[in-house]
Amino acid sequence: MKGKVMFFNIQKGFGKISTDESTPQEVFIHFTKILNNAKILLENEEVEFEVETSLKGLSAKNLNRITDREIGVIEQFENGFGFVRSSSSTDEKYFIHHSDVIGSGFKKIESGFEVEFTPNVSDKGLQAKEIVLRDTRTALEKFASFSNWDEAIADLAENQAQPEDGNWDYIKNKTGAYPVLKSYITYTFLRLHREGKIKYATKKDAKKDLKFACFNTGLATIKQEDIFAYFEHKSNNPFLQVNDGYLKQPAWVFKCFDRESNRIMNSFAEKPELANYFQNAEELIYESGKRLIPDYEHILDDREKRFPENFRLLSKAQQVERIKSAIESALTRIRRNYKTAIPQFYGDSIQLLLPLCITTAENADVALVVASEGEVYRANTILPLDWAYNNARLLTKPDREWLNP
């Protein structure tokens, strides 16, 4: 039987198919019933399958995908494009562009991520189309499960960490939660994990060895005591089962944020280290003598939706002139106050954020991302102010002169 996919939940691994009949029927599909290695079905994708009846209704089995889909690993991804290496052939690399990514995964794509894609050949060579991330969880979510994550973040913001401007929320566009703190913890873990600074310990118990993990959040109490994130292994508790379904389940369980005085720290021979983002402090300061080369085509064509609506109504020539004027204004501000250029960490390197005041001269609308390349600076993209603040907060509390999302 043939049909079309109505929807497919990537995280849960199931969906529904509409049969290709005069009177279509809805058929349930679970990823375990898909014969192909690539298990993420696309909306409106045509498939072939057999139908079986259960107490819950019609279910599909032995599903074959008509469209060829491959699994691959992101080998490189920067400034919206890169390459994915096919898992079926170590020699084949496919070009990827962010416009071919399905869903909201573009912001999260990084080297090492596993994806599914449709292989395509163009006049420029191999190209990946209809790209889907197999697992959209963050590195921290893959590492540990969190039953009380929101409560723990709230406690960290309100009772443990030193107060922040806006109390870890955005200043102008308040959410009533702690989005800046969540982002900070998530990406601090990612950096520490890549640096091999997550610490593990074993405590001898009467019946078995108990396993714990810990990392340094980089935050401190008002008395300047380091704050750590503590975890225990699921094997410590017989009631915590690791049942892998579509996604591999975390082996660790979050316990709490706490100071070094927590008794769990007794099992760690070494104190967990801070994350390190740069080797040379000069990287954090904008060199006014360097020439800045903006990529107007990439900024305007690929990032136009990030600009204010009234700006998008202008002609391309008017947009370029407006950006040129905003950049000159930003450079003048930097010459007056070097702190105007705010450092951020992204893609294993330091970049600088400059204010682009498009609508009015007083308030920044977006942040221009500037990276040092050889003897010049290059600007290839812009960021919404909330993204920019989240990235900058990994290094330090940004100066609030203009970065006030």
C-alpha positions in Angstrom: 0.0 0.0 0.0 1.1 3.6 -0.7 0.5 6.7 1.2 1.8 10.1 2.3 3.2 11.1 5.6 0.8 13.5 7.5 3.3 14.2 10.3 6.2 12.7 12.1 7.4 13.6 15.6 11.2 13.5 15.5 11.8 13.4 19.2 9.3 10.6 19.9 9.8 8.6 16.7 6.2 8.2 15.5 3.7 9.8 13.2 0.7 9.2 10.9 0.3 8.3 7.3 -2.7 9.0 5.0 -3.4 6.0 2.7 -3.5 6.6 -1.0 -7.1 5.4 -1.5 -10.4 6.8 -2.7 -11.3 7.0 1.0 -8.0 7.8 2.8 -7.4 6.3 6.2 -5.0 7.4 8.9 -2.3 4.8 9.8 0.0 5.0 12.8 3.7 4.5 12.1 6.5 3.9 14.6 10.2 4.3 13.7 10.9 0.6 14.5 8.7 -0.4 11.6 10.7 1.6 9.0 13.0 -0.7 7.0 15.5 2.0 5.9 18.3 3.2 8.1 17.1 6.8 7.9 14.1 6.8 10.2 12.9 10.4 10.1 9.9 10.7 7.8 9.2 14.0 6.0 5.8 15.7 5.8 4.0 14.8 2.5 6.7 12.2 1.7 5.4 9.2 -0.3 6.0 5.8 1.3 5.1 2.1 0.7 4.0 -0.1 3.6 1.9 -2.9 4.9 -1.0 -2.4 7.3 -1.8 -4.4 10.4 -4.8 -4.0 12.8 -4.3 -3.7 16.5 -6.5 -2.7 19.4 -5.4 0.9 18.8 -6.3 0.9 15.1 -4.4 0.7 11.9 -0.6 0.5 12.1 2.1 0.4 9.4 4.8 -2.1 9.2 7.6 -3.0 6.7 7.7 0.7 5.5 9.9 1.5 2.6 10.9 5.0 1.6 10.5 5.8 -2.1 12.8 8.8 -1.8 16.5 8.0 -1.3 17.6 9.2 2.2 21.0 9.0 3.7 22.5 9.5 7.2 25.6 11.7 7.6 27.7 13.6 10.0 28.3 17.4 9.8 32.0 17.8 9.0 32.0 21.6 8.8 29.4 24.3 9.2 30.0 28.0 9.5 28.3 31.2 8.3 25.3 29.2 7.1 27.0 26.6 4.9 29.4 23.6 5.2 29.7 19.9 4.4 28.2 16.6 5.6 30.0 13.3 5.1 27.8 10.4 4.2 27.9 7.5 6.6 27.5 5.0 3.7 30.7 6.3 2.1 33.6 7.9 3.8 34.7 9.4 0.5 31.5 11.4 -0.3 31.0 14.9 1.1 27.9 16.8 0.3 27.6 20.6 0.4 25.0 21.9 2.8 23.3 25.4 2.9 21.2 26.5 5.8 18.2 27.1 3.5 18.0 23.4 2.9 17.6 22.6 6.6 14.1 21.7 7.6 12.7 23.1 10.8 14.4 25.4 13.2 17.7 23.5 13.5 20.0 26.0 11.7 21.0 27.8 14.8 22.0 24.6 16.5 24.0 22.9 13.7 27.6 22.2 14.6 30.4 19.9 13.5 29.8 16.3 14.7 26.0 16.5 14.5 24.2 13.5 12.8 21.7 14.4 10.1 19.5 12.8 7.5 19.4 14.2 4.0 18.4 13.6 0.4 21.5 13.2 -1.8 21.5 15.5 -4.9 23.9 16.2 -7.7 24.0 19.7 -9.1 26.4 21.4 -11.6 28.5 22.3 -8.6 28.8 18.7 -7.3 27.2 16.7 -4.5 24.6 18.6 -2.5 22.5 17.7 0.5 18.8 18.6 0.4 15.9 18.3 2.9 18.4 18.2 5.8 17.0 17.1 9.2 18.8 16.9 12.5 18.5 13.4 13.9 18.8 14.7 17.5 17.9 18.3 18.3 18.8 18.0 22.0 21.7 20.1 23.3 24.9 18.4 24.5 23.8 18.9 28.1 20.4 17.2 27.4 22.2 14.2 25.8 24.4 14.0 28.8 21.8 14.1 31.6 18.1 14.0 32.3 16.5 16.8 34.3 13.3 16.2 36.2 13.4 19.6 37.9 15.4 21.7 35.4 13.2 24.9 35.6 13.1 24.8 39.4 16.8 24.3 39.6 17.5 27.2 37.2 15.1 29.4 39.2 16.9 28.6 42.4 20.3 29.2 40.9 19.2 32.6 39.6 17.3 33.7 42.7 19.2 32.2 45.6 22.7 31.1 44.6 24.4 33.1 41.8 25.4 36.7 42.1 22.5 39.0 40.8 22.6 39.9 37.1 21.2 43.0 35.4 17.6 41.9 34.5 18.0 38.9 36.8 19.1 36.6 33.9 16.1 37.8 31.8 16.2 40.1 28.8 15.9 43.8 29.8 13.4 45.1 27.2 11.7 41.9 26.1 11.1 40.2 29.4 10.0 36.6 29.4 9.4 36.2 33.2 11.9 33.3 33.1 15.7 32.9 33.0 16.6 32.5 29.3 20.1 34.0 29.6 21.0 31.7 32.5 19.7 28.6 30.6 21.7 29.5 27.6 24.8 30.2 29.7 24.7 26.8 31.5 24.0 24.9 28.3 26.9 26.4 26.3 29.3 26.4 29.3 28.7 22.6 29.5 29.4 22.2 25.8 32.7 24.1 26.1 33.8 22.1 29.1 32.8 18.9 27.5 35.0 19.7 24.5 37.8 20.6 26.7 37.5 17.4 28.7 36.8 19.3 31.9 33.8 17.4 33.1 35.0 15.5 36.2 33.9 12.0 37.2 34.3 10.2 40.5 33.4 6.9 42.1 32.5 6.4 45.7 32.8 3.0 47.3 29.6 1.8 48.8 28.9 -1.3 50.9 27.1 -3.0 48.0 28.4 -1.3 44.8 30.4 1.6 43.4 28.4 4.9 43.2 29.3 7.1 40.2 29.1 11.0 40.2 29.9 13.7 37.7 30.5 17.5 38.2 31.3 20.6 36.3 32.2 24.2 37.2 29.5 26.6 36.1 31.8 29.6 36.2 29.3 31.3 38.4 29.9 32.4 42.0 27.8 33.3 45.1 27.8 36.8 46.6 30.7 35.5 48.8 32.7 34.4 45.7 32.2 30.7 46.3 32.3 28.7 43.1 29.0 27.0 42.0 29.1 23.5 40.5 26.5 21.3 38.8 26.3 17.8 40.3 25.1 14.6 38.7 24.7 11.0 39.6 24.8 7.9 37.3 21.6 6.1 36.7 23.2 2.9 37.8 23.3 4.3 41.3 19.6 3.9 41.6 17.9 0.6 40.5 14.6 2.5 39.8 16.3 4.7 37.2 16.2 2.6 34.0 17.9 3.6 30.8 15.5 2.5 28.0 16.8 3.7 24.6 14.1 4.3 22.1 14.5 6.4 19.0 17.1 8.5 20.8 19.8 7.3 23.1 18.8 8.2 26.7 21.3 10.0 29.0 23.2 7.9 31.5 23.4 10.7 34.1 20.7 12.4 36.3 21.0 16.0 37.4 21.1 16.4 41.2 21.6 20.1 42.0 23.6 23.3 41.6 25.6 23.9 44.8 28.8 25.1 46.3 32.0 23.1 46.8 30.9 22.4 50.3 28.4 19.8 49.0 29.4 16.4 50.4 29.4 14.9 46.8 32.6 16.9 46.2 34.4 14.6 48.7 34.6 12.0 46.0 36.4 14.2 43.6 40.2 14.3 43.9 40.5 17.4 41.7 38.4 20.5 41.7 36.6 21.0 38.4 38.2 23.7 36.2 36.6 26.7 34.6 36.0 26.8 30.9 38.6 28.6 28.8 37.5 30.5 25.6 40.7 32.4 24.5 44.5 32.3 24.7 45.2 35.9 24.1 43.3 38.7 25.7 44.0 41.0 22.7 41.4 39.0 20.8 38.7 40.6 23.0 39.5 44.2 21.9 38.7 45.7 18.5 41.8 46.9 16.6 40.7 50.2 15.1 43.6 50.2 12.7 42.3 47.0 10.9 40.1 47.4 7.8 36.5 46.1 8.1 35.1 44.3 5.0 31.3 43.7 5.2 29.7 40.9 3.0 26.6 42.9 2.1 25.2 40.1 -0.1 25.3 37.5 2.7 24.0 39.9 5.3 21.1 41.2 3.2 20.1 38.2 1.2 20.5 35.5 3.9 19.7 37.5 7.0 17.2 40.1 5.8 14.5 38.8 8.1 16.6 39.8 11.2 16.3 43.5 10.3 13.4 45.7 11.3 10.4 45.6 9.0 10.7 49.2 7.8 14.3 48.4 6.7 13.2 45.4 4.7 10.9 47.7 2.6 13.8 49.7 1.3 15.6 48.9 -2.0 18.8 46.9 -1.9 20.8 50.1 -2.7 19.1 52.0 0.1 19.7 49.0 2.5 23.4 48.9 1.7 23.8 52.7 2.2 21.9 52.4 5.5 24.2 49.6 6.7 27.3 51.5 5.6 26.2 54.5 7.7 25.4 52.3 10.7 28.8 50.6 10.5 30.6 54.0 10.3 28.6 55.1 13.4 29.6 51.9 15.2 33.3 52.4 14.4 33.1 56.0 15.7 31.6 54.7 18.9 34.4 52.2 19.3 37.1 54.9 18.9 35.4 56.8 21.8 34.9 53.7 23.9 36.6 50.3 23.1 34.0 48.5 25.2 31.4 49.2 22.5 32.8 46.2 20.6 31.6 43.3 22.7 33.4 39.9 22.4 31.4 36.7 21.9 32.4 33.1 21.6 31.1 31.1 18.6 32.4 28.2 16.6 35.5 27.7 18.7 36.7 31.3 18.1 36.3 34.8 19.4 34.3 37.3 17.4 33.2 40.9 18.1 29.7 42.3 18.2 29.1 45.9 16.9 25.9 47.8 17.3 23.9 48.5 14.1 21.5 51.4 14.7 19.2 51.2 11.7 15.9 52.7 12.9 17.2 55.4 15.2 20.7 56.6 16.2 20.1 55.9 19.9 19.2 52.2 19.9 20.8 49.2 18.2 18.4 47.0 16.1 20.8 44.1 15.5 24.4 43.2 16.2 27.0 43.0 13.4 29.3 39.9 13.9 32.9 40.7 13.1 35.7 38.2 12.9 39.5 38.7 12.4 40.9 37.1 9.3 44.5 37.8 8.6 45.1 41.5 8.4 41.4 42.5 8.2 38.1 42.1 9.9 35.2 40.5 8.0 31.5 40.9 8.8 29.4 38.1 7.3 26.3 38.1 9.4 24.1 39.9 11.9 22.4 38.6 15.1 19.2 39.5 16.9 20.1 41.2 20.2 18.9 38.3 22.4 21.1 35.8 20.5 24.0 38.3 20.7 23.6 38.7 24.5 23.4 35.0 25.1 26.7 34.4 23.1 28.5 37.3 24.8 27.5 36.2 28.3 29.6 33.1 28.0 32.7 35.3 28.3 31.6 38.0 30.7 28.7 40.2 31.7 28.4 42.4 28.5 28.5 46.2 28.8 24.9 47.4 28.7 25.7 50.5 26.7 23.8 49.2 23.7 23.3 45.4 24.1 19.9 45.5 25.9 17.7 42.8 24.3 
